[in-house]
């Protein structure tokens, strides 16, 4: 591993100034992704600015009825937080579907969002990868692609964002609070991550030195009946092949409102707006759910090894929506 | 680059100068000589390096020691009382919950931390009702222990050992 300097940030402004002023600097949260990548030679920061002890480690009610989650809140604490379990169960479920108990105790909210969008080739420095080394080529495109993207990929990169938490936050319309060298800004979580396009080396829209200080959940009564389902190769402790975060507001058999996001399908958590458009105003039936899934997945472009993801995503979405309706009865 | 840190490891206070690149796992094993935390995959995937870090189970291979200055660490070796095994370790012996034993210290620390999480009412991926009290059955134990691999495949007895203590 390359040598690096270490600083513990005194406050957010100090952290931002330290990273923004040095191209090779990186923020350190729980470290579960970054330290791994440093060992693999994928990440080579020359300065780590530790933000894990900054006082953004609480979950608080917001004046408008929403909830503010500090960027340094550990994944395990967030999953166990009573207000999340009661009002936003999809988020608890997504967190608990990710990683392992001992990793969730380390991993932070901000770090989970900013874990790299990646694939096995990205993590293997002996292979070409446009994300790791722009212009070197994509090893996955004609390689092993079971876990790769079927939506929104480019010729340059077909990796997927592996976070479960981010999929739930996307369905919940969460707002990411960011502090940067030029002040603060708020970014809807659906706009935080990028599709690969011609610049797969950039996972997010954040500029160097911008720090996620919090994630805000809006007041969203229908989220109290929300659900996250993850399909994977093992029963536990594996990345998603496909995952679905969803919630439905149904009255007299008609869908009034819906929120749907997919994981495991794209370079970013995939907000299924086409599916939502089909669902809104339609009868809450299995036929509607299938049409909604088909509308979203019509644009899927599977690779050699992952055509199964399309029917898997369709069936998982239908199953989750059916379950949400049945549970209301 | 070097840094000065202190750690309390199994009750003993240690002051060290560490390379910023050193993980907690390497500092425990190579610098302090506490070898009960094992190096398996060294990438956070196997759980052999699990200890109680400030009271919670954590992998030590993905944690830089410098970032955990002033931490309190309890390894499997430090769980034992005066001449007596910790109840979880004793249950592993009673249930023959290991074969080669390499993953065992991590399994034991993970189980101790996990049982405290259950005590605190934390749900898991297999908990049907997120707001109901936890019923620690085999399915719950298997899910909650999925971060600890055992290549000998002693899982059946590991589950029954933890089941006994969790009762």
Contacts between the chains, C-beta under 8 A, distances in Angstrom:
chain1	res1	chain2	res2	distance
A	1	B	21	4.8
A	3	B	1	5.6
A	3	B	19	7.9
A	3	B	20	7.3
A	3	B	21	6.7
A	4	B	1	6.7
A	4	B	20	5.8
A	4	B	21	7.1
A	5	B	1	5.3
A	5	B	20	6.9
A	6	B	1	6.9
A	6	B	3	6.1
A	6	B	20	4.5
A	6	B	64	7.3
A	6	B	66	4.9
A	6	B	67	7.3
A	8	B	67	7.9
A	28	B	64	7.6
A	28	B	67	6.3
A	31	B	62	5.6
A	31	B	63	5.9
A	31	B	64	6.4
A	31	B	67	6.7
A	32	B	44	5.9
A	32	B	59	7.8
A	32	B	62	5.0
A	35	B	23	7.3
A	35	B	62	4.5
A	35	B	63	7.1
A	35	B	64	6.4
A	36	B	43	5.5
A	36	B	44	6.1
A	36	B	62	5.8
A	38	B	21	8.0
A	39	B	42	7.0
A	39	B	43	6.9
A	40	B	43	8.0
A	48	B	20	7.5
A	48	B	64	7.5
A	48	B	67	7.9
A	50	B	67	5.3
A	52	B	67	6.7
A	76	B	56	7.7
A	76	B	117	7.5
A	76	B	122	7.0
A	79	B	122	7.2
A	79	B	123	7.2
A	80	B	117	8.0
A	80	B	120	7.2
A	80	B	121	7.3
A	80	B	122	4.3
A	80	B	123	6.9
A	82	B	131	7.8
A	85	B	123	6.8
A	85	B	130	4.3
A	85	B	131	5.6
A	86	B	130	7.8
A	86	B	131	6.0
A	89	B	130	5.4
A	92	B	123	6.7
A	92	B	130	5.5
A	93	B	125	7.5
A	93	B	130	7.4
A	96	B	123	6.5
A	96	B	124	5.8
A	96	B	125	4.4
A	96	B	127	7.8
A	97	B	125	5.3
A	99	B	147	7.5
A	100	B	47	6.8
A	100	B	146	5.9
A	100	B	147	2.5
A	100	B	148	7.9
A	101	B	57	6.2
A	101	B	110	6.9
A	101	B	113	7.2
A	101	B	114	6.0
A	101	B	117	6.8
A	101	B	144	5.8
A	101	B	145	7.8
A	101	B	146	7.9
A	101	B	147	5.5
A	102	B	47	6.3
A	102	B	50	5.2
A	102	B	57	4.6
A	102	B	58	5.2
A	102	B	59	4.9
A	102	B	110	6.2
A	102	B	113	7.2
A	102	B	147	5.1
A	103	B	44	6.0
A	103	B	59	6.3
A	103	B	62	7.7
A	103	B	147	6.5
A	105	B	53	7.7
A	105	B	56	4.6
A	105	B	57	6.2
A	105	B	58	5.1
A	105	B	113	7.7
A	106	B	58	5.4
A	106	B	59	7.2
A	106	B	62	7.1
A	106	B	63	6.7
A	235	B	142	7.8
A	235	B	143	7.7
A	235	B	146	7.7
A	236	B	125	6.5
A	236	B	142	7.4
A	236	B	143	5.4
A	236	B	146	3.7
A	237	B	146	4.1
A	237	B	147	5.9
